[in-house]
Amino acid sequence: MSARPKTQTISLSFRKLEEHHLSGVVAIESSVYAFPWTHGNFRDSLYSGYDCIGAWCHGELVGYTITMPALEEMHLLNVAVAKHWQGRGVGAALLQHVIDRAGRTACEVIYLEVRPSNIVGLRLYERFGFRRLGVRRDYYPAVTGREDALFLGLNIKAPAEHAPR
């Protein structure tokens, strides 16, 4: 029995994002974040060799992840799900896909930052076993000043008795 929650309630396919997908990525990003990445941020991620993965359902781009692998670590830089697809398991499926991909490599730990105000994201990460490692002060832009980031990590090469829940 898997220690991780079941993720897919819908049929998704995952594939690498390409430059022609970026208008759809930017549309999702702009609709779900108050301070979205730009087209240039995503293009730079593609050309820097980051893992840029899209999730499709019946030909529609419904979400994506951007991860930066580095030796035994992976940093989840960005994850988003189109508004009309939220609450249907897409975020969990994307996160499971990231974890599965990392597990097939030399990666031992996945790191990410999340806003403390992102309660839905925090709950998702905690369900997958991410643990709070620290706080990055004034990390994110906010409507009034800056917002801290919670720095989380998931050890994916943990022995069975220490496996994330």
N, C-alpha and C positions, 0 to 999 in steps of 0.2 A: 504494500500500500504506500502511495506517495505521501510525503509529509507536506507537500505543497497543495494549495487549493486547486480544484478543477477550474480550468480557465475558459475553455471555448464553449460558448452556448450557440455560436453561429459559425458558419463555414468561412474561414479566412484563408487567404493565401498570402505568403510573405515573399518579397523579392527586393533585390537591391534597387534603391532609387537611382534614377538617372536625371540628367539635367532637364529633360523635357517634362519630368514630374514636378519640378520645383514650383510651378505656378499653383498646382493643387496643394502642395505642402504649405506654401506661404498663405494660401486662402484659409486652410485649417488653423495654422498658427495665429493668424491675425484675428480669427473669430473666437479663439479660446484664451488668449493671453492679453493682458493689458499692456505688456511691454514685450511685443513679439520680436523674434529673430527676423532679420531682413533676408531678402532673396540672396544678397551677397554672403550672409552668414552661412546659409545652406550650401550655396555654390562652393564656398571655401571649404566646407566640411567634406563635400564630395571630392574636391581636388586634393585635399590633405590626406586622403586615404582612410578617413573615418568610416565606420560601418554605418551606412545610411540605409535603413530598411523600411519599406512601406508595407502596410497591411491593406489588402483589397478584399472586398466582398462583392461578388457579381460584377466585377470590373470597376467598381468605385473605390477610389482611395479613401480609406476610413480612418487611417492613423499612421503614425511613423515613429521611429526611434533613431536617434543619432548617438552612437557610442564611439569612444576613443580607446582602442586597445593599446596597452603599453606594458610589454613584458608579461608579468604575472597578474596584471591588474587590468580592469576595464572601468572606464568612467562613463556612466550614462549621462550624456549632456542634455538631451532633449527627448521628451516623449509627449505626444499629443494625440487626442482622439477627436474627430469631428463632432461638433455639438450634438447633432441628431443621432449619433452612434454611441454617445456616452450612456453608461448604465446598462450596457448589453454584453459586457465581458470583453470588449476589444482591448481596453487598457491592460487587463490581466493577461490576455493572450499575447499581447506585445511584450509584456514583462517576462512572461514564461519563455517566449521565443529568445529574448536577450539572454536569459539564464541558460537555456539549452545550448545556444551558440557558444557562450563563454565556457560551458562545461566540456565542449568538444575541443578546446584549445588548452594552452598552458595556463590560462587564467585561473587565479585562485580566489580573487575577491573582486566584487563589483562595488564601486562607489557612486554616490550621487549627492546632489544638493536638492533640497526641497524647501519651499516657503513654509514657515509654521502655520500660516493662514490657509494652506492647501490641505484641508482636513481629509478630503477624498483621496488625494495622493498619498498622504501619510498612512492612512488606513490600508491602502493597497500595498504599500511597501512593507508595512508591519506584518500583513497577512503572509507575505512571501518570506518573512524572516529577517528583513533588514533591521539593523540595530543602530541606534544613535551613537555616533562616535565623537561628535563635537558640534560646535556652532561657529559659523563664519559670520562675524559681525558686519552689518551694513552691506551685505552681499548683493541684494537685489534692488533695482529701482522700485520706488513705491510712489503712490499718488502724493503722499506727504513725506518727502525724504527718502530713506532707505529702509529695507526690511532685512533682517537676519536670514541666514540659511541654516537649516539643520543639515549636518553632514552625516550621511548614513552609509553603512557598508553591509555587504552580505558575503560571508565566506562560503564559496561554493565547493571547495575541496575539503570541507570539514569531515572528520570521521563520523560514522553513522550515529554515534551517541551524542554528537554535537550538531547534528543536521538541523538546519533552520526549519521552523514549523510552518 
